[in-house]
């Protein structure tokens, strides 16, 4: 979807001939932003709902900054060039003001945000409450204010969707949400991810990134909770013990220059003498990501907090042996199909070394991961989300 397409408000006629269908307005504003987990969630849900729930008519809602806000906000429009301010205005009022004109029977906001007030019954997907749990994520006054406001407004939602039982437990405790107003609906790997033609993937990563040897892959993110120093230190141990060359590829990029949330990992890489063995390719395209998974010898993330843990599931869907930390939702997603270990350098080094050197273990993890990944699907996610819609409407 182009940015131009994404800023057009799609409005279905309230007098549609399909009047028997449940009309759900869905905030799709994340499709116009940089790639993110929420953007993937929205895109895949939009694609899967028509087949999984033909009785539901989805109305996409996207910001039109000339019309989304009430007329009395006109002075704000001239000064709110800051993307964060616009985002807050859209979340608080713009999304509902836009939805109101489409006359939906229900509004679904796919992130930790909620309009005040909401003109229709409201469903909110809360992927996690990590900013409440980790102080580094709420250092700025703007973030603290936003969290305080959204904490009050999200609690007014008719139903909250969480992607995992671990996230649901945090949401109930932190936001004081009654358990009967919360439903767990797991996510799934993107439909374009699956077992790769390994020879083709190896050629692709060699030509595109210059990777000529085995490598461990990670694309979980650079923020502090992802615990990348542990992965880098573990890799240093493994590299020292292996006879053959091996690399560590960490794709993606920090979202901001805030060192409290996104600490720079390059000094550690230099200190450990790993400049020639650790590749940081930055943000990658969907095609590049697919081939990086397909050619990897192992996927590893020692992340400390995950609302769902989508990237390990993506790796398993691609047939990549997977290693995760025994924290929050990661064991719930991986099950016994991967290695689940404490998030320490020594434990991850042991798991990586075993995966890279034991052929039978590597094959076992590959087969188990592929089988595990098939138990998650966007058809299932859409079907269970539609059940939430019907129960609320």
N, C-alpha and C positions, 0 to 999 in steps of 0.2 A: 504494500500500500504506500503510495507516495504521500509526502507531507501535504500536498494540495488536496488529495483525496481525504486525508485524515482530518482536515479542518472544515469539512463540509458536514453540516448537520443533516442526518438522514431522518426524515419525518414521515412516518406512515400515516395514512388517513385514518382518523378515528372511525370512519364509516366504511372500513375495508369490507369487501365481500366475505372475507374469512372471519366474520364477526364472532364465530364460536371459539376462536383461539384465544389463549391467555396472552395478553399484551404485556411484555416485560421490557422496560427501558434499561439498557445496559451501558454503563459508563465505559466507553472505548477510547478515552483520551490517551491512554498509554501507548496506543498504536502509533502515535505521531512522535513519540519520544525515542531516545536511544534504546537499543535492545535491553530488555530486562526480564526478570522472572515474571513480573506482573504482566508485561506485554505479551510474553509467551502464553501465559494463562488466558488472557483475554482472546488472543488470536485463535488458540486451539479450541476454546469453549465456543466461540462464534462458529467455527467450522463444523464442530461436532453436534451442536444443538439441533439443527434441522433434521438430521437423520435419527437422532436419539429421541427427540420430543417434537414430532410434527404438529402437536396440538398447541405449541408455544410460538408466538410471533415475537421476535427479538427486534427492538428498536435501538440501533446504535446511537449513542450520544457523544458528540465531540465539541470542544470549545469553539465558539465563534465569538471572538472578543468584542465584536461590535454589537452583538445581540444577546449574548448568554446572560449578562448581568442585568438586574433591574435598572430602570431609567435613572433612579436616584444615585446609582453608582457612576454616572457619567464623569464626574470630576476624577474619580479613581482611574478611569481608563487612560487618562492623559498622563498619569504619573507611574502607572504600574507596568513598567517595562521589565522589572525584575521577575524572572521566571518563577521564583519561589512565591512571590506575592500573588502572581496570577494563579499559580497552582492552588494556593490557599483560598482565593476568592472563588475559584471554580468548585473546589471541594465543599465549601461552606454554603454557597448559594447558587452558583452558576449551573451546576449539574441538575439541581432540582428545577430551577427556572426554565432550563431547556427541556427537561422531561415533561414539565407541566403542560407545555403546548402540544405534546403528543398524546395526552390523555391515557397514560399507561395504567394498568391495574397493579403494577408492582415496579419498584426501582431496585436495581442491583448495582451496588458500588463494589468493585473488585479489589479494594485495598483498605487499609486502616484509615478511613475517612468517612464522613457522614454529613449530609446537608442539614441545615437547621433553619426552619423546620423542613420536614419531608412531606410533600403533598400526596404521596402514595405509600402503601405499605413498603417497608424497606428491608432488603437483605444486604448484608455487608460481609465480604470475605476478608477475614483478618488472617494474613499469612503467618504472622508472628507478632510478639510484643517485645522484641529484642531491645528497642530504645528504652523501655522501662526497666529492663533487667541489667543493662550495661551502661554505666555512667558516661563512657566515652561518646556515646551516641546522642547524648542530650546536653552537650556542653554549651551550645549557643542559646541565647535568650529566645531567639525565634523558634528553635526546635522545642524548647521547654513550653513555650506558649502554645504551639501547635498541638503538642501532646496533651496538654491540660484541656484544651478545647475539645479535641477529638475523643479524649477519654470520656467526656460527658455526653457528647453527641452519639458516639457509636453505641453506647449502652442503651440508647433509645431504639435501636434497630429491632425489628420484629423477629429476625432470625440472623444468627451469625454462622458463617461457614468457616471451618478451620481445615487445613490440609492434612493434619495428623493428630493423633491422640496426644502426643507430646505438646504440640502447640495448643490444643484445646485445653489441656490442664493449666498451662500458663495463662491463657486468656481468662479462664474461669477465676483463677486466683488473683491475677493482677487487675482485671477490669471488674471483678465482682459480678460476673454474668451467671445467672441461674443456668445450670446444666441443661435444663429442658429447652432453652432457647438457643442451643448451640448444636450444630450437626457437623460431623467429620466427613469430608468428601476428599479423598486423596487425588493427587494430580497424576500425570503420566509423562513419559518421554515424548518429545515431539514426533509426529508421525513419520517424518522423513529420516529418522534415525533407526538403524537396524544393522544386522551383521553386514560387514563391508566385504568387498572384494579386496582382500588384504594386499595382494600384489599391486593393484591399482592405487590403493591408499598409500603404500610405501613409495611408489613412484611420485605421487602427488606431493607428499611432504618433503621428499628429497629435492624436487624441483622448486617448490614454493618457499620452503624454509631452510633448505640445506641440511636437513637431518638425514644422516647416512647410517645411523646405528640405532640400537634399541633405546627406548625412552619411556619414562614415567610421565603421565599427563595429569594436569590439573587445570580446571577452568572455573573454579568455585567462587573466585572473587579475591580482592586484595584487602578488604577491610580487616580490622584487627581480629575479629572473632574467627576468621578463617584460619588463623594460627599457622600461617605460612612459614615462619621461622622454624617451627618443628619439622615441617616437611623438608625444608632445605638442609637442616642439620642431619636429618635421617638420611637424606640422599648422599650427603658427604660421607657418612659412614659406609653406605652401600658401595659407592664409587671406589672407596679405598680397598674394599674386599674383593671386588669383581676383577677378573682378569681381562674380560672384554670391555670395550668402551660402552658407556651408557650415558644418556642425557636426561635432564629434567626439563620439561616444557610446561611453563605456567602462562596460559593465555588469559586475555582480558586486560583491564587497566583500572586504576583507581578512578572513582567517580568524581572526586574532588581533590584539592591539594591539601586538605586538612590532615596533618600528620597524626593527630590523635586517633582519627578513625581509619586512615589509610597510611600506616607507617611504611616508609620506603624500605624495600627488601634488598636493594642493590648493595648497600654497605656490608650486609651480612654475607652476601654472595662473594664480594671481593675479599672479605676477611678470611673466608674459608677456601679461597683460591679456586672458585668454581666458575669464573667468568666464561671459560670456554665450554663448560658443560651444562650451564643453565641458560635456556633460551626464553626470553620474554618477548613474544611476538606482538603484544598489544591486543587490541580488539580484533576479532577475526570474523569473517563472513560465515554464513550458515554452511556453505560448501567447505570452507577451510576447517570449520569445527567438526563437520562430519568425517573428513579424512583424518584429522588429528586423533579423533577417537578410534577410527578404524585401523590405524597403523600403530597405536600404542601397545606396549607390552603390559602395562598396568595403569590403573587410575587410582589416585590416592588423595584423600582430603582429611586432615586432622581437625576439621572445623569444630568449634566448641558449642555453637548455637546454630540450629537450622530449624526453620518452621516446617520444612518438608525434606529438603535434601534432594533437589531435582538432578543435579549433575551426576551423582553416583548411579541413579536410575538410568540416566542417559547412557552412561558408560556400560552398564550391564546390558542394556538394550542393543548395544553395538558389539557385544561379546568380549568386552574388556574385563579381565580380572580386576576386582575392585576392593580397595582397602579404605575403611572409614573409622572415625573415632567413635568410641562407645558413649556418645553424648546425644541428648535431646532426641530428635526424630530419626537420626541416622540408623540406629539398629532397627527401628520400626520399618524403614523403607528397605533396607538391605536384607534383613532377616538372616538366614544362615547361608545365603548365596554369596557372601563376600567375607573378608576378614574384618572383624570388628574388634578393635584393640584400643587400649588407653592412648590418649593423645600426647604421647611423649616421644622424643627423638629415638630412644632406644627401642621402644615397642614398634614404632613405624619402620625403623631400619630392619628389624628382624622380619617383619611381615613383607617388606619389599624384597629383601634378599631371598626369602623363601619363594615368593611369587616369581622372581626373575630366574631362579636357578632350578627349581623343582618342576620338571615338565608335567608330571602327573597332577600336581597341585594346580598348575596354571590351567590345564585342560579342565579340571574339575570346577574351578571357579568360573571359567568361561561358560560351561554348560549350565551350571547352576544359576548364573546371572541372567543368561538368556531366558531360562524358564521362569525365573522370578519376575523379570520385566514384563512378561506376557500377562501377568495377573493385574497389571495396571494398564488402563487404556483411556483415551479421551472420550470414547463412547460411554464408558462407565462413568467418568466424571460428569459428562453432560447429562446422562440419565439420572444420576443421583442429585445433581444440581436442580434439574427440572422437578424432581420430587419435592425439593425444598420450596421451589416457587409455588407449586400447587398447594402445599400445606399452608403457606402464608396467605396466598390470595383467596 
